[in-house]
C-alpha cells in the first residue's frame, strides 16, 4: 500500500498520463481500423480521447496539444515516507538500522579477507617500514617478551 502522500502525488499526475497516452491509444486504434477488410463509411474511428477529428472539422489544428511535463517527483523515504534528498533511499533515522545490518552482514567477509596470506604479507611489509621503536619501545618489548 502506498503512503498517503505517495497516493496523492500519483493522483495528481493522472491527467498528465491521460494526455500523454491518449494520442498513442488513438494511433493504435487507427492502425487496427485501417487493417479491416470492410471499410465503413467512416474512414477512421472516432477520436474521443483527443477530439482531433472535431478540431479538424472546425478548421483547427490536428496536431495534438503539447504534453505538459509531469510534476517534479518528490523522493520519499522507503521506511517512513518523509521527504528526502534525491540521491537517498532512506531518511537518516530509517537508514541507521539498515546500515547496521549491512555492516553486520559484511563483517565476516572482511575478517576473512584481512587474514589471507597476501594481506598478512602486506601488513608485515608495512610494519617493517616503520621507524625503530626507540628506548621506550625497547623497554616495552623487554617487559612483554
Secondary structure, DSSP 8 states (H G I E B T S, - for coil): ---HHHHHHHHHTHHHHHHHHHHHHHHHHHHHHHT-SS--S-SS---TTT-HHHHHHTT---S------------B-TTT--B--TT-SS-HHHHHHHHHHHHHHHHHHHHHHHTSHHHHHHHHHHHHTS---HHHHHHHHHHH-
